[in-house]
Amino acid sequence: MTMYWTDPETARTIVDIAASLSKLADGMSSDEPMTANYSHTQPTLNSLEEVLAAVEQVQAKITDLPGHPGDYLRAMLKSFGTLARYMGDENYNYKDAVRDILEVELKEIPQENFDRLAQRIDAKLTEWGYTGTPYEKIAKWQDDKRIPADQVIATAERFLDKSRIYASKRVRKLPEGEGIDSVNPIQGVYWSGLSEYIGDYQGRLTFNIDRPWNVPTFACILTHEGYPGHHTYYTLWDYLYREGKLPMEAAYVLINSPINCLFEGAPEVAIHFLGWDDPREDTPEITAQEKEEIMVAKDIMDLQRMYQTNANYYYNAEGWSKEKVIEYMLSTGWYSEIEANNTFRYFSNRYKAIYYPCYYYGRWIIQAGYEAFPKERREEYFHIIYDIPQTNSTLIKAVREATGKSDFDPFQGI
């Protein structure tokens, strides 16, 4: 039985708007913006003007819709309208679009945040005997843990079973019959990894072997794309929709909508949900040395993400040139030119540029929410973020109400 927050006609119109925005983004986005559509509602709106008219029509219907459904849908419809106007106006202000679509107030990440993280990484690598500047130590350590390109897929398969088993035990039970159909290499793309949902609880993972991978970093990316990251979300939301526990109005994933910080943030923290980067957690499936290395890799990835997020900010909000932002990334001394140029390819795509900040901001909102709950109540938090569709504002509200922490502010200080 299909679940509705509104009525069947309004629900179909909401999904039609999302699907039509995805269709109309052809040529603006480098890939398909709607990555899952569980109701299989087909797009019927053929212009941005038709989309905006449909948005206005639905907004009038949900003005007084109470509770979480009202809060969620009003944020989504606001973002759909902004996205349509952004797509139609090449001069639309970037920061305004990100604010209204992702519910994020963009700002430059302060240098002290970089320094704090770099000092922690440097202390551990020094303990392990590495010398030079902090960034030289990072580069040397990464080289020591390098995976040959022809071994990337074998490494993925080695970690995949472990992450699947323990994601189901510690995070969310997966639907019967779900699985990864294949794990594939690719070259010539800007992204590191890709999780595709192919239906009937089956997914496909692809990894960019042009990137210089190392083992602990790859474990983080694998859990991001697989378990308990994107593949877990794709299959679980399909299952919940079929069971009548996820409303049709929210039964899809659209790049450039207010769910994006949740949809990227939880995968960014996925390895932490497993306990693989947490010395306080009992994780017999990995060795103590593997855990220490994953902890360092996660810190390095956070530091890299901060540089990437600032580079995106400088390019799209401050008007820096391509050459200047690539030089900014390369100046750390441990980015390869491939990585810096791939990052630029991503956030210089005008459509994907709106999406880009959700990795960094999503990572911190999900991590902060996780830490707000005591260990014995983690199941409750996982229910909030895996079983209930959330925007940033509804997630903050849910955490405040569940924990009694009225001052919960996941974006403070980042």
C-alpha positions in Angstrom: 0.0 0.0 0.0 1.4 3.4 -1.0 1.8 5.9 1.8 0.9 9.6 1.2 1.6 12.7 3.3 -0.9 14.7 1.1 -3.1 13.0 -1.5 -2.3 10.8 -4.5 -2.6 13.7 -7.0 -0.5 16.1 -5.1 2.1 13.4 -4.4 2.4 12.5 -8.0 2.8 16.2 -8.9 5.6 16.6 -6.4 7.5 13.6 -7.9 6.7 14.9 -11.4 8.3 18.2 -10.5 11.5 16.5 -9.3 11.6 14.2 -12.3 11.0 17.0 -14.7 13.8 19.1 -13.2 16.1 16.2 -13.7 15.0 15.8 -17.3 15.3 19.5 -18.0 18.8 19.5 -16.5 20.1 17.5 -19.5 23.1 19.4 -20.9 23.6 21.3 -17.7 24.4 18.4 -15.5 27.2 15.9 -16.3 25.0 12.9 -15.4 21.4 12.0 -14.4 20.3 14.2 -11.5 17.5 11.9 -10.3 19.4 8.9 -9.0 16.4 6.9 -7.7 12.7 7.2 -8.3 10.9 4.4 -6.4 7.4 5.2 -7.6 8.6 5.3 -11.2 6.5 8.5 -11.8 7.4 9.9 -15.2 8.1 13.5 -15.9 5.4 15.5 -17.8 6.5 19.1 -17.4 8.3 20.3 -20.5 9.7 23.7 -19.4 11.0 25.6 -16.4 7.8 27.7 -16.6 5.6 24.6 -16.3 7.7 23.5 -13.3 7.4 26.8 -11.6 3.6 26.8 -12.1 3.4 23.3 -10.6 5.5 24.4 -7.7 3.2 27.3 -7.0 0.2 25.0 -7.2 1.6 22.5 -4.7 2.9 25.2 -2.3 -0.6 26.5 -2.0 -1.8 23.0 -1.0 0.8 22.4 1.7 0.8 25.8 3.4 -0.9 24.5 6.5 0.3 20.9 6.4 1.4 20.2 10.0 4.4 18.5 11.6 7.4 16.9 9.9 5.6 16.3 6.5 4.8 20.0 6.3 8.2 21.2 7.3 9.9 18.7 4.9 7.7 19.4 1.9 7.8 23.2 2.2 11.6 23.0 2.2 11.6 20.7 -0.8 9.1 22.9 -2.8 11.1 26.0 -2.0 14.2 24.3 -3.3 12.5 23.2 -6.5 11.4 26.7 -7.3 14.9 28.0 -6.6 16.5 25.3 -8.8 14.2 26.1 -11.7 15.0 29.8 -11.5 18.8 29.0 -11.1 18.6 26.8 -14.2 16.9 29.5 -16.2 19.2 32.4 -15.1 23.0 32.0 -15.6 23.5 35.1 -13.4 21.6 33.7 -10.4 23.6 34.2 -7.2 25.4 31.0 -6.3 25.3 31.5 -2.5 21.6 32.3 -2.6 20.9 29.1 -4.6 22.9 26.9 -2.2 21.1 28.5 0.8 17.6 27.8 -0.6 18.4 24.4 -2.2 20.7 22.8 0.4 19.8 24.9 3.4 23.4 25.8 3.9 24.8 29.3 4.5 28.1 29.1 2.6 31.2 30.7 4.1 35.0 30.3 3.9 36.4 27.6 6.3 38.8 29.4 8.7 42.5 28.5 8.7 42.5 27.4 12.3 40.2 24.5 11.4 42.8 23.3 8.9 45.7 23.8 11.4 44.0 21.9 14.1 43.4 18.9 11.9 46.8 19.0 10.3 48.5 19.1 13.7 46.6 15.9 14.8 47.6 14.1 11.6 51.2 15.3 11.8 51.6 14.0 15.4 50.5 10.5 14.4 52.7 10.3 11.3 55.6 11.6 13.3 55.0 8.9 15.8 55.1 6.4 12.9 58.5 7.7 11.9 57.7 10.1 9.0 59.7 13.3 8.5 59.4 16.5 6.7 56.5 19.1 6.6 53.1 17.8 7.6 52.0 17.6 4.0 55.2 15.8 2.9 54.5 13.3 5.7 51.0 12.8 4.4 52.2 12.3 0.8 54.9 9.8 1.9 52.4 7.8 4.1 49.9 7.7 1.3 52.5 6.4 -1.1 53.5 3.7 1.4 49.8 2.5 1.5 49.3 2.8 -2.3 47.1 0.2 -4.1 48.2 -0.6 -7.6 45.5 0.3 -10.1 45.0 -3.4 -11.1 44.3 -4.3 -7.4 41.6 -1.7 -6.7 38.7 -3.9 -7.5 40.1 -6.9 -5.5 40.6 -4.6 -2.5 37.0 -3.4 -2.8 35.7 -7.0 -2.8 37.8 -7.8 0.3 36.3 -5.0 2.3 32.7 -5.4 0.9 31.6 -8.5 2.8 32.8 -7.1 6.1 31.1 -3.8 5.7 27.8 -5.4 4.6 27.7 -7.8 7.6 28.5 -5.2 10.2 26.4 -2.4 8.7 23.4 -4.7 9.0 24.4 -5.6 12.6 25.3 -2.1 13.8 23.4 0.4 11.7 20.4 -0.8 9.7 19.1 -4.3 8.7 19.1 -4.6 5.0 16.2 -6.0 2.8 16.3 -9.7 2.0 17.9 -10.3 -1.4 19.8 -7.0 -1.6 23.3 -7.0 -3.0 26.0 -5.5 -5.1 25.6 -6.7 -8.7 29.2 -5.8 -9.7 32.2 -3.7 -8.8 33.9 -2.1 -11.7 36.9 0.1 -12.6 36.7 3.2 -14.7 39.1 5.9 -16.0 38.7 9.4 -17.4 36.0 10.6 -14.9 36.2 13.3 -12.3 34.7 11.4 -9.4 36.3 8.9 -7.1 33.5 6.4 -6.6 29.9 5.9 -7.8 27.0 3.9 -6.4 24.2 3.2 -8.8 20.9 1.7 -7.9 19.7 -0.7 -10.6 16.5 -1.7 -8.9 15.1 -4.7 -7.0 17.6 -4.0 -4.1 20.6 -4.4 -6.4 23.4 -1.9 -6.9 26.5 -1.4 -8.9 29.8 0.2 -7.6 32.4 1.8 -9.8 35.8 3.2 -8.8 38.1 5.6 -10.6 41.4 3.8 -11.0 43.1 7.0 -12.3 43.1 8.2 -8.7 46.1 7.2 -6.6 44.3 5.0 -4.0 45.7 3.8 -0.7 44.2 1.0 1.4 42.7 2.9 4.4 41.4 5.7 2.3 39.8 3.2 0.0 38.0 1.6 3.0 36.4 4.9 3.7 35.3 5.4 0.1 34.0 1.9 -0.1 31.8 2.3 3.0 30.6 5.6 1.6 29.5 4.1 -1.7 28.3 0.7 -0.3 27.6 -0.2 3.3 26.2 1.7 5.3 26.4 4.5 2.7 24.6 5.1 -0.6 23.7 1.5 -1.4 22.2 1.1 2.0 20.1 4.2 1.5 19.0 3.2 -2.0 17.9 -0.3 -1.0 16.4 0.7 2.3 14.3 3.5 0.9 13.0 1.2 -1.9 12.0 -1.4 0.7 10.4 1.2 3.0 8.4 2.6 0.0 7.2 -0.8 -1.0 6.2 -1.5 2.6 4.1 1.7 2.8 6.6 3.3 5.3 8.1 6.0 3.0 5.7 8.5 1.5 5.5 8.9 -2.3 6.3 12.6 -1.9 9.8 11.6 -0.6 10.4 8.4 -2.5 13.2 9.6 -4.8 16.7 11.0 -4.7 17.3 14.3 -6.6 20.7 15.9 -6.8 20.2 19.6 -5.7 17.5 19.2 -3.1 17.5 19.7 0.7 18.0 16.0 1.4 21.5 16.1 -0.1 23.4 16.9 3.1 21.8 13.8 4.6 22.4 11.7 1.5 26.1 12.5 1.4 26.7 13.2 5.1 25.7 9.8 6.3 28.0 8.1 3.7 30.8 10.5 4.7 30.5 9.2 8.3 29.6 5.6 7.3 32.9 4.2 8.4 32.4 5.9 11.8 29.0 4.2 12.1 30.8 0.9 11.8 33.3 1.9 14.5 36.2 1.3 12.2 37.8 4.7 13.1 36.8 4.7 16.7 39.2 3.1 19.3 36.3 3.0 21.8 34.4 0.5 19.7 34.9 -3.2 19.7 35.4 -4.2 16.0 37.1 -7.6 15.8 36.6 -7.7 12.1 39.6 -5.3 11.6 43.0 -5.2 13.3 44.1 -2.5 15.7 46.6 -1.3 13.1 44.0 -1.1 10.4 41.9 1.0 12.7 44.7 3.4 13.5 45.4 3.8 9.7 41.7 4.4 9.0 41.6 7.1 11.6 44.5 8.9 10.0 43.0 8.4 6.5 39.7 9.8 7.7 41.4 12.9 9.1 43.3 13.3 5.9 40.1 13.0 3.9 38.4 15.6 6.1 41.4 18.0 5.6 41.3 17.4 1.8 37.5 18.0 1.8 38.1 21.3 3.6 40.5 22.4 0.9 38.1 21.3 -1.8 35.2 23.0 -0.2 37.1 26.3 0.1 38.3 25.9 -3.6 34.7 25.5 -4.6 33.8 28.6 -2.6 36.5 30.7 -4.1 35.6 29.7 -7.6 31.8 29.9 -7.5 31.2 32.5 -4.8 34.4 34.7 -5.0 35.1 34.5 -8.7 38.6 33.0 -8.6 40.0 31.7 -11.9 40.5 28.0 -12.7 44.3 28.4 -12.5 44.1 30.1 -9.1 41.9 27.5 -7.4 43.9 24.6 -8.8 47.1 26.2 -7.6 45.4 26.6 -4.2 44.8 22.9 -4.0 48.2 21.9 -5.3 50.0 24.3 -2.9 49.4 21.8 -0.1 52.0 19.5 -1.7 50.0 16.3 -1.4 47.3 16.7 -4.0 48.1 15.1 -7.3 47.3 17.1 -10.4 44.8 14.4 -11.4 42.9 14.9 -8.1 43.0 18.7 -8.2 41.8 18.8 -11.8 39.1 16.2 -11.2 37.8 18.3 -8.2 37.7 21.3 -10.4 35.8 19.4 -13.1 33.2 18.6 -10.5 32.5 22.0 -9.0 32.9 24.0 -12.2 29.9 22.2 -13.6 27.2 24.8 -12.9 24.6 22.2 -11.9 26.9 20.1 -9.8 28.4 23.2 -8.2 25.2 23.5 -6.1 25.5 20.0 -4.9 29.2 20.2 -4.0 29.0 21.8 -0.5 26.8 19.0 0.8 29.7 16.6 1.3 31.4 18.9 3.8 28.3 20.3 5.5 26.6 17.0 5.4 29.5 15.3 7.1 29.4 17.7 10.0 25.6 17.8 10.5 25.4 13.9 10.5 28.5 13.6 12.8 27.2 16.2 15.2 23.8 14.4 15.4 25.5 11.1 16.0 27.5 12.5 18.9 24.4 14.1 20.4 23.0 10.7 21.2 24.5 8.4 23.9 25.7 5.0 22.7 22.7 3.2 24.0 20.4 5.4 21.9 22.2 5.1 18.5 19.4 2.9 17.1 17.1 5.9 17.6 19.4 8.2 15.7 19.8 5.7 12.9 16.1 5.5 12.6 15.9 9.3 12.3 18.4 9.4 9.5 17.8 6.2 7.6 14.1 5.6 7.9 12.8 9.2 7.8 13.5 11.6 4.9 15.2 14.8 6.4 16.3 18.2 5.3 18.9 20.0 7.3 16.3 22.0 9.2 14.1 19.0 10.0 17.1 16.9 11.1 18.2 19.7 13.5 14.7 19.9 14.9 14.5 16.1 15.3 17.8 15.9 17.1 16.8 18.8 19.4 13.5 17.2 20.2 14.9 13.7 20.7 17.8 14.7 22.9 16.4 17.8 24.7 19.4 19.8 23.5 17.7 22.9 22.3 21.0 24.6 21.5 22.1 21.8 19.1 23.8 23.6 16.2 25.9 21.3 13.9 27.2 24.1 11.8 28.7 26.2 14.7 32.5 26.6 14.3 32.8 24.8 11.0 
